[in-house]
Structures are given as structure tokens and as C-alpha cells.
Amino acid sequence: MRRSTPTKGLALAVFAAVTMTLAAPPATATPPAAAPAATPLAALAAPDISITNVQAHLTQFQTIATNSGGTRRAGSAGYTASVNYVKTRLQAAGYTVSEQYCSSCTYPSNNLIAEWPQGPADQVVMFGAHLDGVSAGPGINDNASGSAALLENALVLASQNPSMTKRVRFAWWTDEEQGLNGSEFYVNSLNATQRGYIKGYYNFDMVGSTNGGYFINRITSTTAAPLKAYWDSLGLQPEENVEGQGRSDDYSFQQGGIPTSGYAAGASARKTSAQATKWGGTANAAYDPCYHRSCDTSSNISATMLNRNADGIAYAIWQLAVGTGTPTNNFSVSVSPTAGSVARGASTTATVSTATTSGSPQTVALSATGAPSGVTVSFSPSSVTSGGSATMSVTASSTATTGTFTITVTGTGSVTRTATYSLTVTGTGGCAGGQVIGNGGFESGTTPWTATSGVITNSASQPARTGSYKAWLDGYGSTHTDTLSQSVTVPAGCSTYTLAFYLHIDTAETTTGTAYDRLTVQVGTATLATYSNLNAASGYVLRSFNVGAYAGQTVTLKFTGTEDSSLQTSFVIDDVTLQAS
């Protein structure tokens, strides 16, 4: 959860009424002694989320932080590894997963969005948690706890594969700690129709506080009803989340006119005597004594609190989006890679994968449309059982039409599902070769580079490797972001593709273990490398990468330097090349 509170007024929204029956409390969630016994309730088929599995995710996040300088801050190696951990498990479970690059974030990095491909696409309930932490520590309660609880709920939903009355979308946000930037970027990216599809957003931020309480965002709203109903069934007497108002990602959705609620267990505010009486714990002590501190580790978690939150999320998902019927047979189709290039007289391949998303596996026949004249697309095998994959071969004749085309891959079974593949056909075979970076030594002004003002410079304070000019990112000793980018067309038909540049890192930081300032190198949306003040060295060091995956494509090469509030780090780049041969 971010530290400060916005002063803007909150948008008001009303969620459609929800009719509910309540699940019996899980055996591991015994009501506090002071709470009244719960009234007997009708059973609901919402699953009991395994606290052991949720804790296993927390252990993974702790390991990621430990291996990444002790932090999972947005834009850091720890954050990127956290995204990859969640993404890999969701893809394996059959989710439609995408990463959204937040270019306006303080630390530019990716939101992760996962949608279960069942239920009406215009009736969405959304569940989110921020995945980033602060620089001071591994960020396990804040907010690996919410992230892990959501991940396990998503995996259980996929494994049970019930029939759906609404579409469920999960999100893990970046850059929350710097001002809710990732979720705000996402909401602003939606048009009015897409926002209208989202019938409710539920946020989970810090749900394992060791001295925590049972707090619900906008507790009296209709949106909050399923969350409150579950905790009421445990006799927990939840309260309004006053401390968290406007301080987490639900605020971004409120501002977009989308109804919101969520669970929280509390941060740095202190537990009252009345709360300690009904919930247990220590009065006049912080709900989370390790809030935004290095001690926010996997030991800083209440298993009971985390378990009740995770089960409450499951209850809400089942109440809001799960039907009672038998799921119909359904499947999904995807292509990897999603784009490729072929020269006249040559061929290329991609993998078409299918997954059973509901019901039983079925036979899926594969076909393709959209190929230009002279290009043929075939599949081996031509049909698969959902869950299987096939090789797609794309062959261009010597007279094939050149250009870039969208190939639509169609899977036909009891329903029809599609995926797209972007194909570029080049005029001739062979390798044009050569150096394709323009003005790589920065001696010819700024063109064709796009850069933050002052980045391309001949300042004597940081000498160029060759000539007089170089690109100097950061070095201010205060919070600052510099960017340097160029659009590059990578020729097709070559055997080697090497991106290289010389990098000098100079820093005033004295730490030997914490990456405070970072330089990220990207091609397209992929991050090739991240350097930091920990890589400082005298003189220039040659850095090189194989970029053959981008043959035949036009992509953006981008360097992004981010600097924190004190002690300068300079990232100086010179002699950038991309050699194809």
C-alpha cells in the first residue's frame, strides 16, 4: 500500500444487486472467542483455498527478493522475476495472459492481466493486487500477500473449471508504491465501453498483517456484500477500511467510475482496544509492525489472517461469477511466436497451441486465412485434441506478395476460436547485412534518436568513448528518468544479429548490495538487460546481445535510466551498433 493519501474526491458508483447464500466457515478459520457464534448458513460450493499453497507462493516471492538485492520494487529485477513467476503459472493453467507496459510509471514496468476465458465478455468482475514492493525490503505482506492469495484463487478457479455467469479477470499492478501508477495507467487505457464491461473491481492489499484487523473497502456498499457476508459468517465483525481510503489501486477504478471494494488487514495505523478485544492481538500497536521496512519478510505474516482473506476471495468469485450448471466444452488457441518474417523462396514455422478451458477435451481442426498471394500455410498435424499443439509452416514462393499481413489461425470444434500471427514477406532471399543503427556514435546530432533533453551531449564531465558525443542518462543525484530510443528495421535472411553498445556506469552510491538506480535496455516490449549502480566500473564495457528473434521486424530499441532521490549514478552509452551478417 502506498504511503500518502490523495485529496481528490472519490467517484461514487453503485454495483448491481447480488443475491447470495453463504458458505460454511472453513475448519481452519475459527471465530475469535469474543465474537458471537455464526448463524447456521446454507452451503455454497466455493472452494477452501489451501493456505499451504498460498504460503508456498510467498516463499517464492521471498526467494525472488533475496536473489534480487532484497527488493521487488517496480522496475527492478525482483519485480520482473515476480511477474514471470505469476505469468508462468497462469499460462500453464489456461489463462489468457498479457503484460501491459506502463510507460508513464515512475519505474516503467509491466502490469500483468489474466482472464479466465469463460463467461460473457461484457460482464466482467475484476480482482487485483499490486505486485510491487518498496525498496526497503522484500514486500511480503505489502503486497506479496494479496498477490499470492489472488494467484492461488486463480489457479483453483482454473482447476475446478466451473460454469461461469460472468467473466473473471485478475490483475497484478506495478508501481503502486509510487502513486497507484500501474492501475491508473490501465484504467486510463480503457475506453468507455470497456470500463462499462467491468461490473466490479475488488482490491487486496496487505491481507496477512500479524497484528491485523478485518477491514473492507466501502463496507456498506452493494459491491462489498459478498466480502462482508463471508466474514460475517465467521463472526469476525469487520470494519470499514478507513486507513486505506484512496491509498491503493481500487482508487484508480473509483476515479474511472467503476464500483469497488476489497479486503485489507491494516498497515501502520494502530489497533484500538476495542479491536483487540474482538479480534485479538495487541492494542495500541501497528497492524503491521514491519510496514515498508526490511523486516517485511515471509515471517511477517499471520497465517490465520491470510487464510480468511484467501477464502473470502474465493467466496466472492463463486458468488459473483460462478454458475450452477455443467460447463460446456470449450478451448483456446494461441500462436508462438506471434510474429515472424519469411523471404521469397523461403519458409518459417510457429507453434499453434490449444488448451481445454471448460468441459471435456475435443477434436480441433486447424486452418488459416489472410495469407497473401504466393504464401501457403499448413499445419502438422492438421487437427489436434484440445490440449495438444501443432507446427504451423509458412512458405513463400519466389513471386509472393511482399509486405506485412495478419494471418488468422482458426480452431474449429464445438465452437470456433482464433489467434493471429503477423507475417512479413520480404522481397528477396539472402541477407542484406550491415549496421542498421543510425548515428550510433551520436556525432551527427540527435537524429534518428528520440531522447530526453540533454541526454545526447559533448559535455566533458563524462567523456565519450570515441569522438566527442555520447548519450548520458541520469547523473543528477535526485529522482529522475531519462530515455533514449530509436526505431530499427532488422533485415531478414541473415545468420547472425548482434546488438552491441559500450556502457560506462559511474556512481556516488556506496552500497554493495542494493540497486538504487537502474538502466533498462529494451527491444520492443522485451527487456534485454537491466544494469544498476552495482555494475559501476571505470571506463566503458562492451555489452552485446543476440537479437535474431527480431529478424524482418521493425522494433524500437530503448534505454531507460531511473535514478532515486539521492547520490548520482550516470549511465553513459556510446558506439551503438546492430550488425546483421
DRENDORO-798357 format. One record per residue (C-alpha): residue number from 1; x, y, z. Coordinates in Angstrom, 1 decimal, always signed. Layout:
N
> k	x	y	z
> NUM	X	Y	Z;
...
//
This chain:
581
> k	x	y	z
> 1	+0.0	+0.0	+0.0;
> 2	+1.3	+3.5	-0.9;
> 3	+2.1	+5.8	+2.0;
> 4	+0.2	+9.0	+1.2;
> 5	-3.5	+9.6	+0.5;
> 6	-4.9	+11.5	-2.5;
> 7	-7.0	+14.5	-1.7;
> 8	-9.2	+14.3	-4.7;
> 9	-12.9	+13.4	-4.1;
> 10	-13.9	+9.8	-4.6;
> 11	-16.1	+8.8	-7.5;
> 12	-19.4	+7.3	-6.5;
> 13	-20.7	+4.1	-8.1;
> 14	-23.3	+1.5	-7.4;
> 15	-22.9	-2.2	-8.2;
> 16	-25.8	-4.3	-9.3;
> 17	-27.5	-6.2	-6.5;
> 18	-26.2	-9.6	-5.6;
> 19	-28.3	-12.5	-4.3;
> 20	-26.3	-14.8	-2.1;
> 21	-26.2	-17.9	+0.0;
> 22	-23.2	-18.3	+2.4;
> 23	-20.5	-20.9	+2.7;
> 24	-19.9	-22.7	+5.9;
> 25	-16.7	-21.5	+7.6;
> 26	-13.5	-23.5	+6.8;
> 27	-12.2	-25.7	+9.6;
> 28	-9.0	-23.6	+9.9;
> 29	-10.9	-20.3	+10.4;
> 30	-12.2	-20.4	+14.0;
> 31	-14.0	-17.3	+15.1;
> 32	-12.4	-15.3	+17.9;
> 33	-13.7	-16.1	+21.4;
> 34	-15.3	-12.7	+21.8;
> 35	-17.3	-13.0	+18.6;
> 36	-20.9	-14.2	+18.6;
> 37	-21.4	-17.7	+17.0;
> 38	-22.3	-17.5	+13.3;
> 39	-25.8	-18.3	+12.3;
> 40	-26.0	-21.7	+10.5;
> 41	-25.8	-20.9	+6.8;
> 42	-26.6	-22.6	+3.5;
> 43	-23.7	-24.4	+1.9;
> 44	-22.1	-22.9	-1.2;
> 45	-19.7	-24.8	-3.4;
> 46	-16.9	-22.2	-3.1;
> 47	-13.6	-24.0	-2.5;
> 48	-11.4	-23.8	+0.6;
> 49	-8.2	-22.2	-0.6;
> 50	-5.1	-24.0	+0.7;
> 51	-3.2	-21.8	+3.0;
> 52	-0.2	-24.1	+2.4;
> 53	-0.3	-23.3	-1.3;
> 54	-0.6	-19.5	-0.7;
> 55	+2.4	-19.7	+1.7;
> 56	+4.4	-21.5	-1.0;
> 57	+3.8	-18.6	-3.3;
> 58	+5.0	-16.2	-0.5;
> 59	+8.2	-18.3	-0.2;
> 60	+8.8	-17.9	-3.9;
> 61	+8.4	-14.2	-3.7;
> 62	+10.8	-14.1	-0.7;
> 63	+13.4	-16.1	-2.7;
> 64	+13.0	-13.8	-5.7;
> 65	+13.6	-10.7	-3.4;
> 66	+16.6	-12.4	-1.7;
> 67	+18.2	-13.1	-5.2;
> 68	+17.4	-9.5	-6.4;
> 69	+19.1	-7.3	-3.9;
> 70	+16.5	-7.7	-1.2;
> 71	+13.6	-5.9	-3.0;
> 72	+10.8	-6.4	-5.5;
> 73	+10.3	-2.7	-6.2;
> 74	+8.7	-1.8	-9.6;
> 75	+11.2	-1.8	-12.4;
> 76	+13.7	-3.9	-10.5;
> 77	+14.9	-7.4	-11.4;
> 78	+12.9	-8.6	-8.4;
> 79	+9.7	-7.2	-9.8;
> 80	+10.4	-8.7	-13.3;
> 81	+11.0	-12.1	-11.8;
> 82	+7.8	-11.8	-9.7;
> 83	+5.8	-11.1	-12.9;
> 84	+7.4	-14.1	-14.6;
> 85	+6.6	-16.3	-11.7;
> 86	+2.9	-15.4	-11.7;
> 87	+2.7	-15.3	-15.5;
> 88	+4.2	-18.8	-16.0;
> 89	+1.7	-20.4	-13.6;
> 90	-1.3	-18.7	-15.1;
> 91	-0.4	-19.6	-18.6;
> 92	+0.1	-23.2	-17.7;
> 93	-3.4	-23.1	-16.1;
> 94	-5.0	-22.0	-19.3;
> 95	-5.5	-18.2	-18.7;
> 96	-5.3	-15.6	-21.4;
> 97	-2.4	-13.6	-20.1;
> 98	-1.0	-10.3	-21.2;
> 99	+1.6	-7.8	-20.0;
> 100	+0.9	-4.1	-20.2;
> 101	+3.9	-1.8	-20.3;
> 102	+3.3	+1.3	-18.1;
> 103	+5.3	+3.9	-19.9;
> 104	+4.2	+6.7	-17.5;
> 105	+5.1	+4.9	-14.3;
> 106	+7.9	+6.2	-12.1;
> 107	+9.7	+2.9	-12.7;
> 108	+8.4	+1.9	-16.2;
> 109	+7.4	-1.8	-16.0;
> 110	+4.6	-4.1	-16.7;
> 111	+1.1	-4.8	-15.3;
> 112	+0.1	-8.4	-15.6;
> 113	-3.5	-9.1	-16.7;
> 114	-5.0	-12.6	-16.7;
> 115	-8.6	-13.5	-17.9;
> 116	-10.3	-16.8	-17.5;
> 117	-11.8	-17.3	-21.0;
> 118	-15.3	-18.3	-19.8;
> 119	-18.5	-16.3	-19.2;
> 120	-19.8	-13.2	-21.2;
> 121	-17.0	-10.8	-22.2;
> 122	-19.2	-7.8	-21.5;
> 123	-19.9	-8.9	-17.9;
> 124	-16.6	-8.7	-16.0;
> 125	-15.7	-8.9	-12.3;
> 126	-12.1	-8.0	-11.7;
> 127	-9.8	-8.9	-8.8;
> 128	-6.5	-7.1	-8.3;
> 129	-3.5	-6.7	-6.1;
> 130	-0.2	-4.7	-6.5;
> 131	+2.8	-6.9	-7.1;
> 132	+5.5	-4.4	-6.4;
> 133	+7.1	-3.6	-3.0;
> 134	+9.2	-0.8	-1.7;
> 135	+13.0	-0.6	-2.0;
> 136	+13.5	-1.1	+1.8;
> 137	+12.6	-4.8	+1.8;
> 138	+11.1	-7.8	+0.1;
> 139	+7.5	-6.6	+0.4;
> 140	+5.9	-9.9	+1.6;
> 141	+2.8	-8.6	+3.5;
> 142	+2.9	-5.4	+1.3;
> 143	+1.9	-6.9	-1.1;
> 144	+3.0	-10.4	-1.9;
> 145	+0.2	-11.4	+0.5;
> 146	-2.5	-10.1	-1.8;
> 147	-0.7	-11.2	-4.9;
> 148	-0.3	-14.8	-3.6;
> 149	-3.9	-15.0	-2.4;
> 150	-5.1	-13.9	-5.8;
> 151	-2.8	-16.3	-7.7;
> 152	-3.9	-19.3	-5.7;
> 153	-7.6	-18.3	-6.2;
> 154	-6.9	-18.0	-10.0;
> 155	-5.3	-21.5	-10.1;
> 156	-8.1	-23.1	-8.1;
> 157	-10.7	-21.5	-10.4;
> 158	-8.9	-23.0	-13.4;
> 159	-8.6	-26.4	-11.9;
> 160	-12.3	-26.6	-10.9;
> 161	-13.4	-25.1	-14.2;
> 162	-17.0	-24.4	-13.2;
> 163	-19.6	-22.9	-15.5;
> 164	-19.4	-19.1	-15.4;
> 165	-22.1	-16.5	-15.3;
> 166	-19.6	-13.6	-15.6;
> 167	-16.0	-13.2	-16.9;
> 168	-13.3	-13.2	-14.2;
> 169	-10.3	-11.0	-14.8;
> 170	-7.3	-10.9	-12.4;
> 171	-4.6	-8.2	-12.4;
> 172	-1.2	-7.7	-10.7;
> 173	-0.3	-4.0	-10.7;
> 174	+3.1	-2.3	-11.0;
> 175	+4.3	+1.0	-9.4;
> 176	+1.6	+1.1	-6.8;
> 177	+4.0	+2.3	-4.2;
> 178	+5.0	+5.3	-6.3;
> 179	+1.4	+6.6	-6.6;
> 180	-1.0	+3.9	-7.9;
> 181	+0.6	+4.4	-11.3;
> 182	+0.1	+1.0	-12.9;
> 183	-3.6	+0.7	-12.1;
> 184	-4.2	+4.3	-13.2;
> 185	-2.4	+3.6	-16.5;
> 186	-4.6	+0.5	-17.1;
> 187	-7.9	+2.3	-16.3;
> 188	-7.0	+5.2	-18.5;
> 189	-6.2	+2.8	-21.3;
> 190	-9.8	+1.6	-21.4;
> 191	-12.5	+3.3	-23.5;
> 192	-16.0	+4.0	-22.1;
> 193	-17.4	+0.7	-23.4;
> 194	-14.6	-1.4	-21.9;
> 195	-15.0	+0.4	-18.5;
> 196	-18.7	-0.4	-18.7;
> 197	-18.0	-4.1	-19.0;
> 198	-16.3	-4.1	-15.6;
> 199	-19.2	-4.6	-13.1;
> 200	-17.0	-4.5	-10.0;
> 201	-13.3	-4.3	-9.0;
> 202	-12.0	-5.9	-5.8;
> 203	-8.6	-5.0	-4.4;
> 204	-6.5	-7.0	-1.9;
> 205	-3.6	-5.0	-0.4;
> 206	-1.8	-6.3	+2.8;
> 207	-4.0	-9.3	+3.8;
> 208	-1.7	-11.0	+6.2;
> 209	-0.8	-8.4	+8.9;
> 210	+0.5	-10.0	+12.1;
> 211	-1.5	-7.7	+14.4;
> 212	-4.1	-7.1	+11.8;
> 213	-7.8	-6.4	+11.6;
> 214	-10.7	-7.4	+9.3;
> 215	-11.2	-4.3	+7.1;
> 216	-13.4	-4.0	+4.0;
> 217	-13.3	-1.1	+1.5;
> 218	-16.7	+0.7	+1.3;
> 219	-18.2	-1.9	+3.6;
> 220	-21.8	-0.7	+3.3;
> 221	-21.8	-0.8	-0.5;
> 222	-23.6	-3.4	-2.5;
> 223	-20.3	-4.2	-4.1;
> 224	-18.8	-5.2	-0.8;
> 225	-21.7	-7.5	+0.1;
> 226	-20.1	-10.9	-0.8;
> 227	-16.9	-10.0	+1.1;
> 228	-18.8	-8.9	+4.2;
> 229	-21.1	-11.9	+4.0;
> 230	-18.3	-14.3	+4.2;
> 231	-16.6	-12.6	+7.2;
> 232	-19.9	-12.2	+8.9;
> 233	-20.4	-15.9	+8.6;
> 234	-17.2	-16.3	+10.7;
> 235	-18.4	-13.9	+13.3;
> 236	-15.5	-11.5	+12.6;
> 237	-17.4	-8.2	+12.8;
> 238	-15.4	-6.4	+10.0;
> 239	-15.0	-2.7	+9.9;
> 240	-14.6	+0.0	+7.2;
> 241	-11.0	+0.3	+5.8;
> 242	-10.5	+3.9	+6.9;
> 243	-6.7	+3.7	+6.9;
> 244	-6.6	+2.5	+3.3;
> 245	-9.0	+5.0	+1.7;
> 246	-7.5	+6.4	-1.5;
> 247	-4.2	+4.6	-0.9;
> 248	-4.4	+1.5	-3.1;
> 249	-5.4	+0.5	-6.6;
> 250	-9.1	+0.5	-6.0;
> 251	-8.9	+4.3	-6.1;
> 252	-7.9	+4.2	-9.7;
> 253	-11.1	+2.3	-10.6;
> 254	-13.2	+4.5	-8.4;
> 255	-11.9	+7.5	-10.4;
> 256	-12.9	+5.7	-13.6;
> 257	-16.5	+5.3	-12.3;
> 258	-16.2	+1.5	-11.6;
> 259	-17.7	+0.1	-8.4;
> 260	-15.0	-1.1	-5.9;
> 261	-14.4	-3.0	-2.7;
> 262	-11.7	-5.2	-1.2;
> 263	-10.1	-6.7	+1.9;
> 264	-7.2	-5.3	+3.9;
> 265	-5.6	-6.3	+7.3;
> 266	-4.1	-2.9	+8.1;
> 267	-0.7	-1.1	+7.8;
> 268	+0.9	+1.4	+10.1;
> 269	-2.2	+2.6	+11.9;
> 270	-2.6	+1.3	+15.5;
> 271	-5.1	-1.3	+16.7;
> 272	-7.6	+0.1	+19.2;
> 273	-8.5	-1.6	+22.5;
> 274	-12.0	-2.4	+21.1;
> 275	-10.5	-4.1	+18.1;
> 276	-8.0	-6.1	+20.2;
> 277	-10.9	-7.3	+22.3;
> 278	-12.9	-8.6	+19.4;
> 279	-10.1	-9.7	+17.1;
> 280	-7.2	-10.5	+19.4;
> 281	-3.7	-9.0	+19.1;
> 282	-2.0	-6.1	+20.8;
> 283	-3.9	-2.8	+21.4;
> 284	-2.1	+0.5	+20.5;
> 285	+0.4	-1.3	+18.3;
> 286	+0.6	-1.1	+14.5;
> 287	-1.4	-3.6	+12.5;
> 288	+1.8	-4.4	+10.6;
> 289	+4.9	-3.5	+12.6;
> 290	+7.1	-4.1	+9.5;
> 291	+5.2	-1.9	+7.1;
> 292	+7.6	-0.6	+4.5;
> 293	+10.6	-2.0	+6.4;
> 294	+13.2	-4.6	+5.7;
> 295	+11.6	-6.9	+8.2;
> 296	+8.6	-7.4	+5.9;
> 297	+9.7	-10.9	+5.1;
> 298	+7.8	-14.2	+4.9;
> 299	+8.0	-14.3	+8.7;
> 300	+5.8	-11.1	+8.8;
> 301	+2.6	-13.0	+8.0;
> 302	-0.4	-14.2	+10.1;
> 303	-1.4	-17.5	+8.5;
> 304	-4.9	-17.2	+10.1;
> 305	-5.5	-13.7	+8.7;
> 306	-4.1	-14.7	+5.2;
> 307	-6.3	-17.9	+5.2;
> 308	-9.5	-16.0	+5.9;
> 309	-8.8	-13.4	+3.3;
> 310	-8.0	-16.0	+0.6;
> 311	-11.2	-18.0	+1.4;
> 312	-13.2	-14.8	+1.3;
> 313	-11.9	-14.0	-2.2;
> 314	-13.0	-17.5	-3.3;
> 315	-16.4	-16.9	-1.8;
> 316	-16.8	-13.6	-3.7;
> 317	-15.7	-15.2	-7.0;
> 318	-18.1	-18.0	-6.7;
> 319	-21.0	-15.7	-5.6;
> 320	-20.4	-13.2	-8.3;
> 321	-19.3	-15.2	-11.3;
> 322	-19.8	-19.0	-11.0;
> 323	-23.0	-20.8	-12.2;
> 324	-24.5	-24.0	-11.1;
> 325	-24.7	-25.8	-14.4;
> 326	-22.2	-28.2	-16.0;
> 327	-19.6	-26.4	-18.0;
> 328	-19.8	-26.6	-21.8;
> 329	-16.9	-27.9	-23.8;
> 330	-14.6	-25.1	-24.8;
> 331	-11.0	-24.5	-25.8;
> 332	-8.5	-21.7	-26.6;
> 333	-5.9	-21.3	-29.4;
> 334	-2.6	-19.4	-29.3;
> 335	+0.4	-19.0	-31.6;
> 336	+4.0	-18.6	-30.6;
> 337	+5.8	-16.6	-31.7;
> 338	+3.1	-14.1	-32.6;
> 339	+5.0	-12.6	-35.5;
> 340	+7.6	-13.8	-38.0;
> 341	+9.3	-13.0	-41.3;
> 342	+9.9	-15.0	-44.4;
> 343	+11.8	-14.1	-47.6;
> 344	+10.6	-15.1	-51.1;
> 345	+11.6	-18.7	-51.8;
> 346	+11.9	-19.5	-48.0;
> 347	+9.8	-20.8	-45.2;
> 348	+9.3	-20.3	-41.4;
> 349	+7.4	-22.0	-38.6;
> 350	+5.5	-21.3	-35.5;
> 351	+3.7	-23.4	-32.8;
> 352	-0.1	-23.4	-32.5;
> 353	-1.1	-24.5	-29.0;
> 354	-4.6	-25.4	-27.8;
> 355	-6.0	-25.8	-24.3;
> 356	-9.2	-27.2	-22.9;
> 357	-10.8	-24.3	-21.0;
> 358	-14.1	-26.0	-19.9;
> 359	-15.8	-29.3	-20.1;
> 360	-14.0	-32.2	-21.9;
> 361	-11.2	-32.3	-24.5;
> 362	-12.4	-32.2	-28.1;
> 363	-11.0	-32.5	-31.6;
> 364	-9.9	-29.1	-33.0;
> 365	-9.4	-28.7	-36.8;
> 366	-6.8	-26.0	-37.7;
> 367	-6.9	-23.7	-40.7;
> 368	-5.6	-20.3	-41.6;
> 369	-6.8	-17.2	-43.6;
> 370	-5.3	-13.9	-44.6;
> 371	-2.1	-15.2	-46.3;
> 372	-1.1	-13.0	-49.3;
> 373	-0.7	-14.3	-52.9;
> 374	+2.1	-16.8	-53.2;
> 375	+2.2	-17.8	-49.5;
> 376	+0.8	-21.1	-48.2;
> 377	+0.1	-22.0	-44.6;
> 378	-0.1	-25.7	-43.4;
> 379	-0.4	-27.5	-40.1;
> 380	+1.2	-30.7	-38.9;
> 381	-1.0	-32.3	-37.7;
> 382	-4.0	-30.6	-39.2;
> 383	-6.2	-31.4	-36.2;
> 384	-5.4	-31.9	-32.5;
> 385	-7.2	-32.8	-29.4;
> 386	-7.6	-29.7	-27.3;
> 387	-4.6	-29.5	-25.0;
> 388	-2.3	-30.5	-27.9;
> 389	-0.2	-28.5	-30.3;
> 390	+0.8	-28.4	-34.0;
> 391	+3.5	-26.9	-36.1;
> 392	+2.4	-24.2	-38.5;
> 393	+4.6	-23.9	-41.6;
> 394	+4.5	-20.7	-43.7;
> 395	+6.1	-21.0	-47.2;
> 396	+6.6	-18.1	-49.6;
> 397	+7.0	-18.7	-53.4;
> 398	+9.6	-16.7	-55.4;
> 399	+6.8	-14.4	-56.6;
> 400	+5.0	-14.0	-53.2;
> 401	+3.4	-10.6	-52.5;
> 402	+5.7	-8.6	-50.2;
> 403	+4.6	-6.7	-47.1;
> 404	+3.2	-7.3	-43.6;
> 405	+0.0	-9.3	-43.3;
> 406	-2.2	-10.6	-40.5;
> 407	-2.7	-14.4	-40.6;
> 408	-5.8	-15.6	-38.7;
> 409	-5.4	-19.1	-37.3;
> 410	-8.8	-20.8	-36.6;
> 411	-9.5	-23.8	-34.4;
> 412	-12.9	-25.4	-35.2;
> 413	-14.6	-27.8	-32.8;
> 414	-17.9	-27.5	-30.9;
> 415	-17.1	-23.7	-31.0;
> 416	-14.6	-21.6	-33.1;
> 417	-11.6	-19.9	-31.6;
> 418	-9.0	-17.8	-33.3;
> 419	-5.5	-16.4	-32.8;
> 420	-3.5	-14.0	-35.0;
> 421	+0.1	-14.2	-36.5;
> 422	+1.8	-11.2	-38.1;
> 423	+3.7	-12.2	-41.2;
> 424	+6.3	-10.1	-43.0;
> 425	+7.2	-11.2	-46.5;
> 426	+10.5	-9.7	-47.8;
> 427	+11.3	-9.2	-51.5;
> 428	+14.4	-11.3	-51.8;
> 429	+16.2	-14.1	-50.0;
> 430	+19.6	-13.7	-48.6;
> 431	+21.0	-11.3	-46.1;
> 432	+21.2	-7.5	-46.7;
> 433	+23.5	-7.4	-43.8;
> 434	+25.4	-4.4	-42.4;
> 435	+25.0	-2.0	-39.5;
> 436	+21.4	-0.8	-39.1;
> 437	+21.6	+1.7	-36.2;
> 438	+21.6	+5.3	-37.3;
> 439	+24.1	+7.7	-35.7;
> 440	+25.3	+5.1	-33.2;
> 441	+28.2	+7.2	-32.1;
> 442	+25.9	+10.3	-31.6;
> 443	+28.3	+12.5	-33.6;
> 444	+25.5	+13.6	-36.1;
> 445	+23.1	+15.4	-33.7;
> 446	+20.1	+13.7	-32.3;
> 447	+18.5	+12.2	-35.4;
> 448	+17.3	+9.5	-35.7;
> 449	+17.3	+9.1	-31.9;
> 450	+14.5	+10.3	-29.6;
> 451	+15.9	+11.3	-26.3;
> 452	+15.2	+13.3	-23.1;
> 453	+16.6	+16.8	-23.4;
> 454	+20.4	+16.9	-22.7;
> 455	+20.9	+13.1	-23.0;
> 456	+23.0	+13.4	-26.2;
> 457	+25.8	+15.7	-25.2;
> 458	+29.5	+16.5	-25.7;
> 459	+29.9	+17.5	-22.0;
> 460	+33.5	+16.9	-20.8;
> 461	+32.2	+15.8	-17.4;
> 462	+31.7	+12.3	-18.8;
> 463	+34.0	+11.7	-21.8;
> 464	+32.8	+9.9	-24.9;
> 465	+34.4	+6.6	-25.8;
> 466	+35.1	+7.8	-29.3;
> 467	+34.6	+11.2	-30.9;
> 468	+33.0	+14.0	-28.8;
> 469	+29.4	+13.0	-28.3;
> 470	+27.7	+10.2	-26.3;
> 471	+24.4	+9.6	-24.6;
> 472	+24.5	+10.4	-20.8;
> 473	+21.4	+9.2	-18.9;
> 474	+20.8	+10.4	-15.3;
> 475	+23.7	+11.6	-13.1;
> 476	+21.5	+14.2	-11.3;
> 477	+21.6	+12.8	-7.7;
> 478	+17.8	+13.2	-7.5;
> 479	+14.7	+11.4	-8.6;
> 480	+15.0	+11.5	-12.4;
> 481	+14.2	+9.4	-15.5;
> 482	+15.9	+9.7	-18.9;
> 483	+15.1	+7.8	-22.1;
> 484	+16.9	+7.2	-25.4;
> 485	+15.3	+5.3	-28.2;
> 486	+15.4	+4.6	-32.0;
> 487	+13.1	+2.7	-34.3;
> 488	+15.2	+0.0	-36.1;
> 489	+14.3	-2.3	-39.1;
> 490	+16.1	-5.6	-38.6;
> 491	+16.8	-7.2	-42.0;
> 492	+15.6	-10.8	-42.7;
> 493	+17.6	-13.7	-44.0;
> 494	+20.8	-13.3	-42.0;
> 495	+22.5	-15.8	-39.8;
> 496	+23.7	-13.5	-37.1;
> 497	+22.2	-10.4	-35.5;
> 498	+24.3	-8.7	-32.8;
> 499	+23.2	-5.6	-30.9;
> 500	+26.2	-4.0	-29.1;
> 501	+27.0	-0.8	-27.2;
> 502	+29.6	+0.4	-24.9;
> 503	+28.4	+1.4	-21.4;
> 504	+30.2	+3.3	-18.6;
> 505	+28.5	+3.4	-15.2;
> 506	+29.7	+6.0	-12.7;
> 507	+28.1	+6.2	-9.3;
> 508	+28.3	+8.0	-5.9;
> 509	+26.3	+5.2	-4.3;
> 510	+28.3	+3.4	-1.6;
> 511	+26.2	+0.3	-1.2;
> 512	+27.4	-3.1	-2.4;
> 513	+24.0	-4.8	-2.2;
> 514	+21.2	-2.5	-3.2;
> 515	+20.4	-1.4	-6.8;
> 516	+19.0	+2.1	-6.2;
> 517	+19.5	+3.4	-9.8;
> 518	+18.8	+1.4	-12.9;
> 519	+19.3	+1.3	-16.7;
> 520	+16.8	-0.9	-18.6;
> 521	+17.6	-2.0	-22.2;
> 522	+14.6	-3.0	-24.3;
> 523	+13.8	-4.2	-27.8;
> 524	+10.1	-3.8	-28.4;
> 525	+8.4	-4.8	-25.2;
> 526	+11.1	-7.3	-24.2;
> 527	+13.7	-6.3	-21.6;
> 528	+17.2	-7.5	-22.7;
> 529	+19.1	-6.4	-19.6;
> 530	+19.0	-4.2	-16.5;
> 531	+22.1	-2.5	-15.1;
> 532	+22.4	-0.6	-11.9;
> 533	+24.8	+1.3	-9.6;
> 534	+26.1	-2.2	-8.6;
> 535	+27.6	-2.5	-12.1;
> 536	+29.7	+0.7	-11.8;
> 537	+33.2	+0.3	-13.3;
> 538	+35.9	+2.6	-14.6;
> 539	+35.9	+3.0	-18.4;
> 540	+33.5	+1.6	-20.9;
> 541	+32.4	-2.0	-21.0;
> 542	+31.1	-3.7	-24.2;
> 543	+27.6	-5.2	-23.9;
> 544	+26.2	-7.4	-26.7;
> 545	+23.1	-9.4	-27.3;
> 546	+21.7	-11.8	-30.0;
> 547	+18.6	-10.1	-31.4;
> 548	+17.9	-12.7	-34.2;
> 549	+14.4	-13.1	-32.9;
> 550	+13.5	-9.7	-34.4;
> 551	+14.7	-10.5	-38.0;
> 552	+12.4	-9.0	-40.5;
> 553	+10.7	-6.7	-37.9;
> 554	+10.7	-3.0	-37.2;
> 555	+11.2	-2.6	-33.5;
> 556	+12.1	+0.1	-31.0;
> 557	+15.5	+0.0	-29.2;
> 558	+15.1	+1.8	-25.9;
> 559	+17.3	+2.7	-23.0;
> 560	+15.6	+3.9	-19.8;
> 561	+17.6	+5.3	-16.9;
> 562	+15.9	+5.8	-13.5;
> 563	+17.6	+7.5	-10.5;
> 564	+16.3	+7.7	-7.0;
> 565	+16.3	+10.7	-4.7;
> 566	+20.0	+10.9	-3.7;
> 567	+23.5	+10.0	-4.7;
> 568	+24.0	+10.2	-8.5;
> 569	+24.5	+7.3	-10.9;
> 570	+25.4	+8.1	-14.5;
> 571	+24.8	+5.7	-17.4;
> 572	+26.9	+6.7	-20.4;
> 573	+26.4	+5.0	-23.7;
> 574	+28.4	+5.2	-26.9;
> 575	+29.0	+3.4	-30.2;
> 576	+25.7	+1.6	-30.5;
> 577	+25.5	-1.0	-33.4;
> 578	+23.2	-3.7	-34.6;
> 579	+25.2	-5.8	-37.1;
> 580	+23.5	-8.4	-39.3;
> 581	+25.5	-10.8	-41.3;
//
